[in-house]
Amino acid sequence: MAQNGALAFQTVMTMKKTIASVFAALSVMAAGAIPAAHAQAPDLPAKPIHIVVPFTPGGAQDIIGRAIGTKLAERIGLPVIVDNKPGAGGVIAAESVAKAAPDGTTLFLASGGAISIALLGGKLTYDPARDFAPIAMLVDTPMTVAVRMDSPFKTLADLIDAARKSPGKVSFASTGNGTITHLTGEYLAQRAGVKMLHVPYRGAGPAINDTLGGQVDFIVTSVASAEAMVTGRKMRVLGTFTGRRIPSLQGAPTVTEATGLGGMEVPVWAGLLAPAKTPPAMLRRLEAEVLAVCRSPVIHEQFEKLGALSTCAGAPELDRMIKADTQRWSEVIKQGGIQE
């Protein structure tokens, strides 16, 4: 009996040791799993994300921001809020994001305008090259040259010939000094070797109205604005600053086709930027999530309705675009003597 008792005791002790060993092993595994889980956890902000849009609600860029924000919120499970901060050609919005905490909660829906305004030499509190980190490029909202339906200029060649014969007489409307519409018109004049009269307006609405009324000869405006005017038979598009024709513009040629000038593709991008010191891992995660949203069929369809060409490119492509814009517009501003 004693022998059996000793055997039973030994068996129990062996079982206890085995159980203890199993628990010890599980504890070690669990301890190792905690940092691994953290390493694989989403590098996303802990609070709602704000997308700062530099224009008023209802415009193309605002619609783009809200479309991306809605789908991004669904993907990452965080609220995404659009904050409209219009004014000063995008400077107010840009400054607010440049000064924001680099924690991924404040993003800037920027465009080429944020670059061009900064190149005019005004006193800004931010540097586009230093104070922002690219996340992703979303769309290209290309510009067009448009005239009223009864304009004497039937082709872009007609318009350029008139400017050559009467330097400074042919006028064009833009949405403001130093804006992309202004610089694109100036770029056309410089490449064609002619002088044109720039007439700045405080927005697309009054610029379009005066073009329709004959106060100015033509307008440089977005495809979205031009499409509405073309559909309503109020304007004709003489050329698009794109590499291919846009079907909705009823056969309008590209500027290169209309003039024979090369290098007239002028992407007018919109993309997301973050404050410069945002952690790299967070930037990469935001890039991946934004691109997944951007490439979805529903977003692609929404962009098309706006007359925007979906690009959906990553941070390296956006960075290259910003650098190309900086070089192009710096040269245009210098050659044209354009000031703030």
C-alpha positions in Angstrom: 0.0 0.0 0.0 2.8 2.3 0.9 4.5 1.6 -2.4 1.2 2.4 -4.2 0.9 5.6 -2.3 4.4 6.6 -3.1 3.7 5.9 -6.8 0.5 7.9 -6.7 2.3 10.8 -5.0 5.1 10.7 -7.6 2.5 10.6 -10.4 0.7 13.7 -9.0 4.0 15.6 -8.6 4.9 14.7 -12.2 1.6 15.9 -13.5 2.0 19.2 -11.5 5.4 19.7 -13.0 4.1 19.0 -16.5 1.2 21.5 -16.0 3.6 24.0 -14.5 5.9 23.6 -17.5 3.0 24.0 -19.9 1.8 27.2 -18.2 5.4 28.5 -18.2 5.7 27.8 -21.9 2.4 29.4 -22.6 3.4 32.4 -20.5 6.6 32.8 -22.5 4.7 32.5 -25.8 2.2 35.1 -24.7 4.9 37.4 -23.6 6.5 37.0 -27.0 3.2 37.5 -28.7 2.5 40.9 -27.2 5.3 42.8 -28.8 4.6 40.9 -32.1 1.0 41.9 -32.0 2.0 45.5 -31.3 4.5 45.4 -34.2 1.7 44.3 -36.6 -0.9 46.7 -35.2 -2.2 49.3 -37.6 0.0 52.4 -37.5 -3.0 54.7 -37.5 -3.9 57.8 -35.4 -5.6 57.3 -32.1 -8.1 60.1 -32.8 -10.4 61.2 -35.7 -8.6 62.3 -38.8 -9.2 65.8 -40.2 -8.7 66.5 -44.0 -8.2 70.2 -44.5 -9.6 71.4 -47.8 -8.4 74.9 -49.0 -11.7 75.8 -50.7 -15.3 76.3 -49.8 -17.8 73.4 -49.6 -19.3 72.2 -52.9 -16.3 72.7 -55.2 -14.5 69.9 -56.9 -11.7 69.6 -54.3 -14.2 69.6 -51.5 -16.1 66.8 -53.2 -12.9 64.8 -53.7 -12.0 65.2 -50.0 -15.4 64.1 -48.8 -15.5 61.1 -51.1 -12.1 59.9 -50.0 -12.8 60.7 -46.3 -16.1 58.7 -46.3 -14.5 55.6 -47.7 -11.3 55.9 -45.7 -13.4 56.1 -42.5 -15.1 52.8 -43.5 -11.8 51.1 -44.0 -9.9 52.2 -40.9 -12.8 52.5 -38.4 -12.0 56.1 -37.5 -14.1 59.2 -38.1 -12.7 61.3 -41.0 -13.8 64.9 -41.0 -13.4 67.5 -43.7 -12.4 70.9 -42.5 -12.9 73.7 -45.1 -10.4 76.5 -44.7 -10.6 78.7 -47.8 -8.7 81.9 -48.4 -5.4 83.3 -49.7 -5.2 80.8 -52.5 -4.8 77.9 -50.1 -2.2 79.5 -47.8 -4.5 79.5 -44.8 -5.2 75.8 -45.1 -1.5 75.0 -45.8 -0.3 77.0 -42.8 -2.8 75.3 -40.4 -1.6 71.8 -41.5 2.1 72.7 -41.4 1.7 73.8 -37.8 -0.4 70.8 -36.8 0.8 68.0 -34.6 2.6 65.3 -36.7 0.4 62.5 -35.4 -1.6 61.7 -38.5 -4.8 63.4 -37.3 -4.4 66.4 -39.7 -4.0 66.0 -43.4 -3.9 68.5 -46.2 -5.8 68.0 -49.5 -3.3 70.0 -51.5 -3.0 70.9 -55.1 -0.5 72.5 -57.4 -1.9 75.8 -56.2 -0.3 75.4 -52.8 3.0 75.1 -54.6 2.6 78.0 -57.0 1.4 80.5 -54.4 4.4 79.7 -52.3 6.7 80.5 -55.2 5.5 84.1 -55.6 7.9 85.3 -52.9 5.3 86.4 -50.3 5.8 86.1 -46.5 4.6 82.6 -45.7 5.0 80.7 -42.4 5.5 77.4 -44.2 7.8 75.9 -46.8 6.1 73.3 -49.2 9.4 71.5 -49.6 10.2 71.3 -45.9 7.0 71.2 -43.9 5.0 68.5 -45.6 5.3 64.8 -46.2 3.5 63.3 -49.2 1.0 60.5 -48.7 -0.7 59.9 -52.1 -1.7 61.6 -55.3 -5.4 61.2 -56.1 -6.5 63.0 -59.3 -5.5 65.2 -62.1 -8.0 68.0 -62.8 -6.5 69.4 -66.0 -7.0 72.9 -67.4 -8.6 74.0 -70.7 -8.6 77.0 -72.9 -12.2 78.0 -73.5 -14.0 80.8 -75.4 -17.6 81.9 -75.6 -19.6 80.3 -78.4 -19.6 83.4 -80.6 -15.9 84.1 -80.2 -14.1 85.1 -83.4 -11.4 82.6 -82.4 -12.4 79.2 -83.8 -9.1 77.5 -83.0 -6.3 78.0 -80.6 -4.0 78.8 -83.6 -6.4 81.7 -84.4 -6.1 83.0 -80.8 -2.3 82.8 -80.8 -2.0 84.5 -84.2 -4.1 87.4 -82.9 -1.9 87.7 -79.8 1.2 87.7 -82.1 -0.2 90.5 -84.3 -1.4 92.6 -81.3 0.8 92.0 -78.3 -1.0 92.4 -75.0 -4.4 92.8 -76.5 -5.8 89.3 -76.3 -6.9 88.8 -72.7 -7.6 85.8 -70.5 -9.4 85.3 -67.2 -8.1 83.4 -64.3 -9.2 82.7 -60.7 -6.6 84.9 -59.2 -3.0 86.1 -59.4 -0.5 83.3 -59.0 -3.1 80.6 -59.2 -2.8 77.5 -61.4 -5.2 79.0 -64.0 -3.1 82.2 -64.1 0.2 80.4 -64.5 -1.1 77.9 -67.0 -2.3 80.8 -69.2 1.1 82.5 -68.8 2.8 79.2 -69.6 0.8 79.0 -72.9 1.8 82.5 -73.8 5.5 82.0 -73.0 5.7 78.7 -75.0 3.9 80.3 -78.0 6.1 83.4 -77.8 3.3 85.9 -77.4 2.2 88.5 -74.9 -1.3 88.2 -73.4 -3.2 90.3 -70.9 -4.0 88.5 -67.7 -7.3 89.5 -65.9 -7.5 88.0 -62.4 -10.9 87.3 -60.7 -11.9 86.1 -57.3 -13.1 82.7 -58.3 -14.3 80.8 -61.3 -17.9 82.2 -61.3 -17.1 85.8 -62.1 -14.3 84.8 -64.5 -16.7 82.6 -66.5 -19.4 85.3 -66.5 -17.0 87.9 -68.0 -15.8 85.5 -70.5 -19.3 84.8 -71.6 -20.0 88.5 -71.6 -17.1 89.3 -73.9 -15.1 91.3 -71.3 -12.2 88.9 -71.8 -11.3 86.8 -74.8 -10.8 83.4 -73.2 -10.6 81.7 -69.9 -8.2 79.1 -68.5 -10.5 76.8 -66.5 -10.8 73.2 -65.3 -12.3 70.4 -67.4 -15.2 70.2 -64.9 -16.1 73.9 -65.4 -15.6 73.7 -69.2 -17.8 70.6 -69.5 -20.7 72.4 -67.9 -20.3 75.3 -70.3 -19.8 73.0 -73.4 -22.9 70.9 -72.5 -24.9 74.1 -72.2 -23.6 75.3 -75.5 -22.2 78.5 -73.9 -18.5 77.8 -74.6 -16.2 76.1 -76.9 -12.9 74.5 -75.7 -10.0 75.3 -78.0 -7.5 73.0 -76.3 -6.8 70.9 -73.2 -3.5 70.7 -71.3 -3.6 66.9 -71.4 -1.8 64.1 -73.2 -5.0 62.8 -74.8 -8.4 64.1 -75.8 -11.3 64.2 -73.3 -14.4 62.6 -74.8 -16.9 64.8 -72.9 -15.4 67.9 -74.5 -16.9 67.1 -77.9 -13.7 66.5 -79.8 -11.6 69.4 -78.4 -8.0 68.9 -79.3 -5.1 68.9 -76.9 -3.0 72.1 -76.7 -0.2 70.1 -78.3 -2.4 69.1 -81.2 -3.7 72.6 -81.6 -0.4 74.4 -81.5 2.3 71.9 -82.4 4.1 72.8 -79.2 5.5 69.9 -77.2 5.4 69.6 -73.4 2.0 71.2 -73.0 0.7 68.5 -70.7 0.1 70.3 -67.4 -1.1 68.0 -64.6 -3.1 69.8 -62.0 -2.9 67.3 -59.2 -4.7 66.9 -56.0 -3.2 64.8 -53.3 -2.9 64.3 -49.5 0.0 65.6 -47.5 0.8 65.3 -43.8 2.9 67.4 -41.5 6.6 66.8 -42.1 7.5 64.9 -38.9 4.7 62.4 -39.1 6.2 58.9 -38.3 7.3 57.0 -41.4 5.3 53.9 -40.4 2.1 56.0 -40.1 2.7 57.6 -43.5 3.2 54.2 -45.2 0.0 52.9 -43.6 -2.0 56.0 -44.6 -0.6 55.7 -48.1 -1.7 52.1 -48.4 -5.2 52.8 -47.0 -5.8 56.0 -49.2 -4.6 54.2 -52.3 -7.0 51.3 -51.6 -9.8 53.8 -51.4 -8.7 55.8 -54.4 -8.6 52.7 -56.6 -12.1 51.5 -55.7 -14.7 51.6 -58.6 -17.0 53.9 -56.7 -14.4 56.5 -56.2 -13.2 56.2 -59.7 -16.7 56.9 -60.9 -17.1 59.9 -58.6 -13.9 61.4 -59.9 -15.0 60.9 -63.5 -18.2 62.8 -62.9 -16.1 65.7 -61.7 -14.1 65.8 -64.9 -11.1 64.6 -63.0 -8.7 62.0 -64.2 -8.0 59.4 -61.5 -4.3 58.9 -60.9 -4.1 57.1 -57.5 -0.3 57.2 -57.2 1.9 56.7 -54.1 4.0 59.1 -52.1 7.1 58.8 -54.4 5.0 59.9 -57.5 3.5 62.8 -55.6 6.9 63.9 -54.4 8.2 63.9 -58.0 5.1 65.8 -59.1 5.7 68.5 -56.5 9.3 68.9 -57.5 8.3 69.1 -61.2 5.7 71.7 -60.4 8.2 73.7 -58.4 10.6 73.8 -61.3 8.0 74.6 -64.0 6.2 77.3 -62.1 9.4 78.9 -60.8 10.5 79.4 -64.4 7.1 80.7 -65.5 7.0 83.2 -62.6 10.5 84.4 -63.2 10.1 84.8 -67.0 6.8 86.5 -66.6 7.9 88.8 -63.8 4.9 87.6 -61.8 4.7 89.0 -58.2 2.3 88.5 -55.3 
